[in-house]
Amino acid sequence: MDGLMDNNGRFPLETWFWEMPVCTRWWTTATVLCAGLVQCHLLTPFQLFYSYRAVFVKAQYWRLLTTFLYFGPFSMDLLFHVYFQQRYSRLLEESSGRSPAHFSWLLFYAMSSLLLLSPFIGMPFLGHPLSSTLVYIWSRRNPDTLMSFLGVLVFRAPYLPWVLIAVSYVLHGLIPKDEILGVVIGHIWYFFNDVYPPLHNGSKPLDPPMWWRRLIEGRPREEETNDETANGVDNEFAVAGAGPEVPAPDMR
């Protein structure tokens, strides 16, 4: 048993869990827990989907969250979606400096947008389009990353959402509205956070407001830095250089 543990006395699965950023960690946990409760017949999918009438007339407010957590019963398809969800959620959260305020604001924006649009497109479960939103944003922010599909098709990251849409269409014979919706919502976020600011003096309309940052993280880091500078405290800044080249991930 000792051979299976790392230097901190943890099993590999435990290490993998605690190494995830906080938002990704608990989103993944809630997704697996939700599937487990349905598998054990403690919940049913009919108690989890989003319905305007159920939420705002019958006051079943938990549906505002559970609609993003249920991907179906335990199966290989569920494992694939959980892996995909936590992978790109983790990459995005880590790229935001592991800032719970910034990443949770992204989730809040995407979830709110999906809830507003859901009644118009008849989509009761919104976990898939939320994951597609994160995949799209990550893919646009990493234009030079090479991806491979089944070791045969090699392409750059910005094409990943479209490859997934094509694969879904081939497998199911239907246009994947959920993934297309995720692309649309993800593009709006990407545009106002990555394209718009350089053209408008660094303005970021979709940045988390100060009250949200105080709510999630307490006192913002920028305020602490400004206070230290005002008190004559010297701060050292290190600019990270380019790291070693990372091999193209195999998308299976």
C-alpha positions in Angstrom: 0.0 0.0 0.0 2.9 2.4 0.8 4.1 2.0 -2.8 0.9 3.5 -4.1 1.2 6.6 -2.0 3.1 9.8 -2.9 5.5 11.7 -0.6 2.5 13.3 1.2 0.9 9.9 2.0 -1.9 10.3 -0.5 -3.1 7.9 -3.1 -2.9 9.0 -6.8 -6.6 9.6 -7.1 -6.5 11.7 -3.9 -3.6 13.7 -5.1 -5.3 14.3 -8.4 -8.4 15.5 -6.6 -6.6 18.0 -4.2 -4.4 19.3 -7.0 -7.4 20.6 -8.9 -8.2 24.3 -8.4 -11.1 24.9 -5.9 -13.9 25.7 -8.4 -13.0 22.8 -10.7 -12.7 20.4 -7.7 -16.1 21.0 -6.3 -17.8 21.2 -9.7 -16.3 17.8 -10.6 -17.3 16.4 -7.2 -20.9 17.6 -7.5 -21.2 16.1 -11.0 -20.0 12.6 -9.8 -22.2 12.8 -6.7 -25.2 13.8 -8.7 -24.7 10.8 -11.0 -24.2 8.5 -8.0 -27.5 9.6 -6.3 -29.4 9.0 -9.5 -27.7 5.6 -9.9 -28.7 4.7 -6.4 -32.3 5.8 -7.1 -32.2 8.5 -4.4 -32.9 11.1 -7.1 -34.4 11.0 -10.6 -33.4 13.1 -13.6 -36.9 14.6 -13.4 -35.9 16.3 -10.2 -32.8 17.8 -11.7 -33.6 19.4 -15.1 -34.2 23.1 -15.5 -37.8 24.3 -16.1 -38.9 28.0 -15.7 -42.2 26.9 -14.3 -40.7 24.5 -11.8 -38.2 27.0 -10.6 -40.1 30.3 -10.5 -43.7 29.0 -9.9 -43.1 25.9 -7.8 -40.0 27.4 -6.1 -37.7 24.5 -6.9 -34.6 26.6 -6.9 -32.1 23.8 -6.7 -32.8 23.1 -10.4 -30.8 26.3 -11.2 -27.7 24.3 -10.2 -28.5 20.6 -10.8 -29.2 21.3 -14.5 -25.5 21.8 -14.9 -24.5 18.8 -12.9 -26.3 15.8 -14.5 -24.7 14.2 -17.5 -26.5 10.9 -17.4 -26.2 7.6 -15.5 -22.8 6.0 -14.8 -21.3 4.9 -18.2 -18.3 5.4 -20.4 -20.0 8.4 -21.8 -20.3 10.0 -18.3 -16.6 9.3 -17.6 -15.7 10.9 -20.9 -17.7 14.1 -20.1 -16.4 14.3 -16.5 -12.8 14.0 -17.8 -13.4 16.6 -20.5 -15.1 18.9 -18.1 -12.5 18.8 -15.4 -9.6 19.0 -17.9 -10.6 22.2 -19.6 -12.1 23.7 -16.5 -8.9 23.1 -14.7 -6.8 24.5 -17.5 -8.9 27.7 -17.6 -8.9 28.2 -13.8 -5.2 27.7 -13.6 -4.6 30.2 -16.4 -6.6 32.7 -14.4 -4.0 32.5 -11.6 -6.1 30.0 -9.7 -8.3 33.0 -8.9 -11.7 31.7 -7.6 -13.3 35.1 -8.2 -12.3 35.4 -11.9 -13.2 31.8 -12.8 -16.4 31.7 -10.7 -17.5 34.9 -12.5 -16.9 33.1 -15.8 -19.0 30.2 -14.6 -21.7 32.6 -13.4 -21.8 34.4 -16.7 -22.0 31.2 -18.7 -24.6 29.6 -16.4 -26.8 32.8 -16.4 -26.6 33.0 -20.2 -27.6 29.4 -20.6 -30.5 29.7 -18.2 -31.8 32.7 -20.0 -31.6 31.0 -23.4 -32.8 27.5 -22.3 -36.6 28.1 -22.6 -36.2 29.3 -26.2 -34.3 26.2 -27.4 -35.9 23.5 -25.2 -32.8 22.3 -23.5 -33.5 21.0 -19.9 -29.9 19.9 -19.0 -27.2 22.5 -19.5 -24.0 20.7 -18.4 -22.9 20.0 -22.0 -23.2 23.6 -23.3 -21.4 24.8 -20.2 -18.5 22.5 -20.8 -18.5 23.5 -24.5 -18.2 27.1 -23.4 -15.1 26.4 -21.4 -13.6 24.3 -24.2 -14.1 27.1 -26.7 -12.5 29.8 -24.5 -9.5 27.6 -23.8 -9.1 26.7 -27.5 -9.1 30.3 -28.6 -6.6 31.3 -25.9 -4.2 28.5 -27.0 -4.0 28.9 -30.8 -0.7 27.2 -31.2 -1.4 24.1 -29.2 -1.6 20.9 -31.3 -4.3 18.4 -30.7 -4.8 14.9 -32.0 -8.0 12.9 -32.5 -7.5 9.1 -32.1 -3.9 9.7 -33.1 -5.0 10.2 -36.7 -6.3 13.7 -37.2 -3.9 16.4 -36.0 -5.1 20.0 -35.7 -4.6 23.2 -33.7 -6.6 24.0 -30.6 -9.0 26.6 -32.1 -10.5 23.8 -34.3 -11.3 21.6 -31.3 -14.9 22.8 -30.8 -15.7 22.3 -34.4 -14.1 18.8 -34.4 -16.3 17.9 -31.4 -19.4 19.3 -33.2 -18.6 17.2 -36.3 -17.9 14.0 -34.3 -21.2 14.5 -32.4 -23.1 15.0 -35.7 -21.5 11.8 -37.2 -22.3 9.7 -34.1 -25.8 10.9 -33.4 -27.0 12.2 -36.8 -28.3 15.4 -35.2 -26.9 19.0 -35.1 -25.6 19.4 -31.5 -27.4 22.5 -30.4 -25.8 22.3 -26.9 -22.3 22.5 -28.3 -23.1 25.2 -30.7 -24.8 27.2 -27.9 -21.6 26.8 -25.9 -19.5 28.1 -28.8 -21.7 31.2 -29.0 -21.6 32.0 -25.3 -17.9 31.2 -25.2 -17.1 33.5 -28.1 -18.9 36.5 -26.4 -16.7 36.0 -23.3 -13.6 35.5 -25.4 -14.2 38.6 -27.4 -14.8 41.0 -24.5 -11.9 39.6 -22.4 -9.3 39.0 -25.1 -10.1 40.9 -28.3 -11.9 44.0 -27.0 -9.5 45.2 -24.3 -6.4 46.0 -26.5 -8.7 48.1 -28.7 -10.2 50.0 -25.9 -7.4 51.0 -23.5 -7.5 47.7 -21.6 -11.2 47.9 -20.7 -12.7 44.5 -19.8 -16.5 44.8 -19.6 -16.9 41.2 -18.4 -14.3 41.3 -15.6 -15.7 40.4 -12.1 -17.0 43.5 -10.3 -15.3 44.5 -7.1 -18.1 43.3 -4.8 -17.9 39.8 -6.4 -14.1 39.7 -5.8 -14.6 40.8 -2.2 -17.3 38.2 -1.7 -15.3 35.3 -3.1 -11.7 36.2 -2.2 -12.0 38.8 0.5 -9.6 41.8 0.0 -8.4 41.9 -3.6 -4.7 41.3 -4.2 -4.4 44.6 -6.1 -5.6 46.6 -3.1 -3.0 44.8 -0.9 -0.3 45.5 -3.5 -1.2 49.2 -3.7 -1.2 49.4 0.1 2.3 47.9 0.3 3.6 50.3 -2.3 2.1 53.2 -0.5 3.9 52.1 2.7 7.2 52.1 0.9 7.4 48.3 0.7 9.5 47.1 -2.3 7.8 44.4 -4.4 9.7 42.0 -6.6 8.2 40.9 -9.9 9.3 37.9 -11.9 8.5 37.5 -15.5 8.0 33.9 -16.4 9.8 32.8 -19.5 8.6 30.2 -22.0 8.6 26.8 -20.5 9.5 23.5 -22.2 7.5 22.5 -25.2 4.5 20.4 -24.2 3.6 17.5 -26.5 0.2 17.6 -28.1 -2.4 16.0 -25.9 -4.1 12.9 -27.3 -7.9 13.6 -27.4 -9.5 10.2 -27.0 
